[in-house]
Amino acid sequence: MEKLSFKSCALKTLFWVVFAAAFYLCFFKLFFMDTASASSLWIGAAAGVLALLFAMLKIYTIARESSGDDDMRRIAGHIFKGAMAFLKREYKILFWFVLLVFALLYHYIDLETAVCFVCGAFCSATAGFVGMFVSTKANSRTAQAAKGSLNKAFKIAFSGGAVMGLTVVGLGLFGLSVLYLIYKDPAIINGFGLGASSIALFARVGGGIYTKAADVGADLVGKVEAGIPEDDHRNPAVIADNVGDNVGDVAGMGADLFESYVGSIIAAITLGAICLNLRGAFLPVLIAAAGIFASIIAINFVRTRGDSDPMAALQRGTVVAMGLLIVASYLIVKFFLPDFMGIFWAVITGIITGSIIGFLTEYYTSYEHNPTKSIAEATKTGPATTIIAGLGVGMISTFLPLVLICAAVIVSFVISGGLNSYTLGIYGVSMAAVGMLAVVGMIVAVDAYGPISDNAGGIAQMANLEGEVRERTDKLDSVGNTTAAIGKGFAIGSAALTAIALLSAFATVVELDRVDILNPFVNSGLLFGAMLPFLFCALTMGAVGRAAQKMVDEVRRQFRELKGIMEGKCEPQYAKCVDISARSAIYEMFLPGIIAIAAPLAVGLGVAAFTDKASGAQALAGMLMGAIASGVCLAIMMANSGGAWDNAKKYIESGHYGGKGSSEHAAAVVGDTVGDPFKDTSGPSLNILIKLMSIVALVCATLFI
């Protein structure tokens, strides 16, 4: 058994002391002094700063590790340059978008909301940059550490993921707390959520197009046509593929959950200020601060001993984080809102719901369970039955998560007192979303660990490291695939609750007591909203298809024209493939993004222009309900179908149904190729679509009053 070092024990003790001291200060100031609002916000800001400081400590520990030999550093350098070049190009374009929206908000809403919008966009972009930077530096260090032991490689990979997780929650809570201290108005800080949502959509869509164009090109030409292994250095698209892992699953996922995290807190603050008082408004800030402390402590519990299973360590950390959050939430609600203990049970409902949805996603996508095995069996009769089986698994996988989400909404509404006070019940639903997302620092850390491990395996393969090293990185990568599936399920569940909370906040602000579904404006808006996720997916799927075709043509050209690639005598032109992915992603991401922002305004203001503002608000509420209902179902179906196709291929590659090179494997690769944009582009982007449209409605609510 590995003994814990004195330094490690001291660090854990220090954070326990900080945790206890912060809550003692919180209780003393909030319950013996009349400074509830200021104390809550200062505690939120302090928790955000602590998360950022701890992220800096993790960056320092990663930087101290060796990045490997010259060959490994050269390969990692290609990945780093590709990732940074994409971010630079994307952020240059987004700068002008942010400037345009700032001007529109300043003209039609007010300057304060416009400033908050810029702050939200900046924080989201910064979180993505930091996460990408660290992940592309940690990958070669993870591969180098795998030469020594699985334990050390796991530690570096998880530390890289922890940087992303802590940066997300640190910037999110710090930004919200400081802006509220300055402006003291929930309506104004909604702009922060709009900025976060806007950047998140472009990051997720652009990143998804980038990564899947490269992945499809690398798989179809490299693995199927040329018959070379995955991550082989002879594949011209291999660098773009590894860059895409970071662009999509680090920056994209981080931006997605950053938006959910901020959106849930904003919705709860808005509803709490209306239905309770200042304490109701700032309770979500304290719960979020407790989640940061819990995540920091839990991160120190994630460690393996020897070559033990990394998944057990990740699960232990998640359980510790949630356990600490439950205890802290009880104490906060008990002393902060003692007459409303139902709010505590609403928070618990959110925590439990998020956990179960995550593990349901793992059940439907892991090849250790029957749904994915059934897809692998379907490959015996060809690609067509493989596609049919995958779609069937995705469709049936929507049932239990939707039942859980519905149950969470009803339970949190009723248990918070919704039968006596509608607004109080809706506040309880928003607090369930806050509870689900309070430990998002830990959730993102677990999720972002996966792409780093995947990159480490790619570097080990391209640098021709010993077989033992690749075995260790493959073990880390297989765990990363599971955590990625759980992360996607968690993101979808949290998006549903967050969108419902934001919709409720919009209805409360514009004083919509009820929405008449038989009203022609409402049911027309509902049908239009239900169509939008399908239109959005059509655009993003088409974008991946067009970009992938360009990538396939380029890879084929290089294999045809550059003699000596297959013999290893000539290095492929990696930069050209990276450039194709980057240009396609930048060009294709804007139309889906503009639709997401323009659709709520077109429906609400369009109806209001021909009738009145009340009818416009009703139509917009109907549109949001339709988009949330169809968007959540479609997101779950696409994410789980894609994940199941991917793992069915891995199941066959592990030696079942003929293994690599068999007709079954070829059919599975076709299924995986279809599933790539399902699970990494269109499906995850729907999370942001429904939240972005809801926050646009909330920010523009004053136009309907």
Secondary structure, DSSP 8 states (H G I E B T S, - for coil): -----HHHHHHHHHHHHHHHHHHHHHHHHHHHSS-HHHHHHHHHHHHHHHHHHHHHHHHHHHHTS---SHHHHHHHHHHHHHHHHHHHHHHHHHHHHHHHHHHHHHHHT-HHHHHHHHHHHHHHHHHHHHHHHHHHHHHHHHHHHTTT-HHHHHHHHHHHHHHHHHHHHHHHHHHHHHHHHHH--HHHHHHHHHHHHHHHHHHHHHHHHHHHHHHHHIIIIIIIIS---TT-TT-TTHHHHHHHHHIIIIIIHHHHHHHHHHHHHHHHHHHHHHHS-HHHHHHHHHHHHHHHHHHHHHHTT----TT--HHHHHHHHHHHHHHHHHHHHHHHHHHHSTT-THHHHHHHHHHHHHHHHHHHHHHHH-TTSHHHHHHHHHGGG-HHHHHHHHHHHHHHTTHHHHHHHHHHHHHHHHHTTTTT-HHHHHHHHHHHHHHHHTTHHHHHHHHHHHHHHHHHHHHHHHTT--HHHHHHHHHHHHHHHHHHHHHHHHHHHHHHHHHHHHHHHHHHHTT-----TTSHHHHHHHHHHHHHHHHHHHHHHHHHHHHHHHHHHHHHHHHHHSTTTTTTSS---HHHHHHHHHHHHHHHTHHHHHHHHHHHHHHHHHHHHHS-HHHHHHHHHHHHHHHHHHHHHHHHHHHHHHHHHHHHHHHHHTTSTT-TTSHHHHHHHHHHHHHHHIIIIIHHHHHHHHHHHHHHHHHTGGGG-
